[in-house]
């Protein structure tokens, strides 16, 4: 197993630890700090696994499958933890679940017919806006705990972070479906 795959697996393993730490964090600054550190590590491994794979020629078929799966597992775990603590609405989490499930399902269907649905730049944009929410929410909660004046109600900031992630996710879904419409129409 190469370094890129190890980083991918690390993301899968750390996601439930993030959720556990975040769920322990109300009233406990140590766990809130831990959840922030884990959020940063989760998002950093998402960047670095791909960087390492390309830079050091470690790309593999396993990595092409496991990386997007690890992204979905890690981010959905984070968003479910936010939902559990009332930092996200269920409809927001469902947007993430439906987008990832639909795109993964279409890729599998296409592969079964020897067709390839290309990745889109909007997928990177989605990853960035979701990462901003995943790292931003623990930051906002820490600022609140330390009494740092952030000029807006923390719950409003959290809602805005989640809404931006939802809009970015919906945009990436639309862009993916639109760009691959001719191939998708041949699949169904």
C-alpha positions in Angstrom: 0.0 0.0 0.0 1.5 3.3 -1.1 1.5 6.6 0.8 -1.4 8.0 -1.2 -3.6 5.1 -0.3 -2.5 5.3 3.4 -3.7 8.9 3.5 -7.0 7.9 1.9 -7.5 5.2 4.6 -6.5 7.6 7.3 -9.4 9.8 6.3 -11.8 6.9 6.6 -10.4 5.9 10.0 -10.4 9.5 11.4 -13.9 10.5 10.3 -15.7 8.6 13.2 -13.1 9.9 15.6 -14.0 13.4 14.5 -17.7 12.7 15.0 -17.0 11.2 18.5 -14.9 14.2 19.5 -17.4 16.7 18.2 -20.3 14.9 20.0 -18.3 15.1 23.3 -17.5 18.8 22.7 -20.5 20.6 24.2 -19.2 22.0 27.4 -15.7 20.5 26.8 -13.1 22.6 25.1 -10.6 19.8 24.8 -12.9 17.8 22.6 -13.8 20.9 20.6 -10.2 21.6 20.0 -9.7 17.9 19.1 -12.6 18.0 16.6 -11.0 21.1 15.0 -7.6 19.4 14.6 -9.3 16.3 13.2 -11.3 18.4 10.7 -8.1 20.0 9.5 -6.4 16.6 9.2 -9.4 15.1 7.3 -9.4 18.0 4.8 -5.6 18.0 4.5 -5.5 14.3 3.7 -8.1 14.8 1.0 -5.7 17.3 -0.7 -2.4 15.4 0.0 -3.5 11.9 -1.1 -4.2 13.2 -4.6 -1.1 15.4 -4.6 1.2 12.6 -3.5 -0.4 10.2 -6.0 0.2 12.5 -8.9 3.5 13.9 -7.9 5.1 10.6 -7.1 3.3 8.5 -9.7 1.3 6.5 -7.1 -2.0 6.6 -8.9 -3.8 3.3 -8.9 -7.2 1.9 -9.8 -7.8 1.3 -6.1 -7.0 4.9 -5.3 -9.4 6.1 -8.1 -12.2 4.2 -6.4 -11.3 4.6 -2.7 -10.5 8.4 -2.8 -14.1 9.5 -3.7 -15.5 6.9 -1.3 -13.3 8.2 1.5 -14.4 11.7 0.7 -18.0 10.7 1.0 -17.6 8.7 4.1 -15.5 11.4 5.9 -17.7 14.4 4.9 -21.0 12.7 5.4 -19.8 11.5 8.9 -18.9 15.1 9.7 -22.3 16.5 8.5 -24.2 13.8 10.4 -22.3 14.8 13.6 -23.3 18.5 12.9 -26.9 17.3 12.4 -26.8 15.5 15.7 -25.7 18.7 17.5 -28.4 20.8 15.6 -25.7 22.6 13.6 -27.3 21.3 10.3 -30.8 20.5 9.2 -31.6 17.0 7.9 -32.5 18.4 4.4 -29.0 19.8 4.2 -27.4 16.5 5.0 -29.7 14.7 2.5 -28.5 17.0 -0.3 -24.9 15.7 0.4 -26.1 12.1 0.6 -28.2 12.3 -2.6 -25.5 14.1 -4.6 -22.8 11.6 -3.6 -25.0 8.6 -4.1 -26.3 9.7 -7.5 -22.8 10.6 -8.8 -21.3 7.3 -7.5 -24.3 5.3 -8.9 -23.9 6.9 -12.3 -20.2 6.3 -12.4 -20.7 2.6 -11.5 -23.4 2.3 -14.2 -21.2 3.9 -16.7 -18.2 1.7 -15.9 -20.4 -1.4 -16.2 -21.0 -0.3 -19.8 -17.3 0.6 -20.4 -18.1 4.3 -20.4 -16.4 6.9 -18.3 -18.1 9.9 -16.7 -15.5 12.6 -16.4 -14.7 14.4 -13.2 -15.6 18.1 -13.1 -13.9 21.2 -11.7 -17.2 21.8 -9.9 -16.5 18.7 -7.8 -13.3 20.4 -6.5 -15.4 23.5 -5.7 -17.9 21.4 -3.8 -15.0 19.9 -1.8 -13.7 23.3 -0.9 -17.1 24.7 0.3 -17.8 21.5 2.2 -14.3 21.7 3.8 -15.0 25.3 4.8 -18.1 24.2 6.7 -16.3 21.2 8.3 -13.4 23.3 9.5 -15.4 26.5 10.0 -18.1 25.1 12.3 -15.6 24.0 15.0 -13.8 27.3 14.7 -17.1 29.2 15.2 -17.9 27.1 18.2 -14.4 27.7 19.7 -14.8 31.5 19.1 -18.1 31.3 20.9 -16.6 29.4 23.8 -13.8 31.9 24.2 -16.2 34.8 24.0 -14.6 36.2 20.8 -16.8 38.8 19.2 -17.5 37.6 15.7 -20.1 40.3 15.0 -22.9 37.8 14.2 -24.8 35.2 16.1 -22.7 31.9 15.9 -25.7 29.9 14.8 -26.3 32.3 11.9 -22.7 31.9 10.8 -23.0 28.1 11.1 -26.2 28.2 9.0 -24.5 30.3 6.4 -21.5 27.9 6.2 -23.8 25.0 5.8 -26.0 26.8 3.2 -22.9 27.7 1.1 -21.9 24.0 1.3 -25.4 22.9 0.1 -25.4 25.4 -2.7 -22.0 24.4 -3.9 -23.0 20.7 -3.7 -26.2 21.3 -5.7 -24.2 23.3 -8.3 -21.7 20.5 -8.6 -24.5 18.0 -9.1 -26.1 20.1 -11.8 -22.8 20.7 -13.5 -21.9 17.0 -13.4 -25.2 15.9 -14.8 -25.3 18.6 -17.5 -21.7 18.0 -18.7 -22.3 14.2 -18.9 -25.8 14.4 -20.2 -25.1 12.6 -23.5 -23.4 9.7 -21.8 -26.0 9.5 -19.1 -28.8 9.5 -21.7 -27.2 6.4 -23.2 -27.0 4.6 -19.9 -30.7 4.8 -18.9 
